[in-house]
Amino acid sequence: MLPVMRELGLVTIFWDGNFSSVQKAFDESGALTDESYVRRIDKFLKELIWMAKVLRHGRENIALG
């Protein structure tokens, strides 16, 4: 899948935001039942924001060649 994403010009990051067994990950009110997801989603969002900042800086400050 990564080669396809790269061919489409998309950038990938290492962490993801998967919820395996999503029916068990949240209770009836929508609250997380497993706090380990909080750490994983935090890593995912931090890397996503970092990559967005890096790409923005690159587009604004570095010529393609």
PyMOL commands that set and color helices and strands:
alter all, ss='L'
color gray80, all
select helices_A, chain A and resi 2-7+22-25+36-61
alter helices_A, ss='H'
color red, helices_A
deselect
rebuild
show_as cartoon
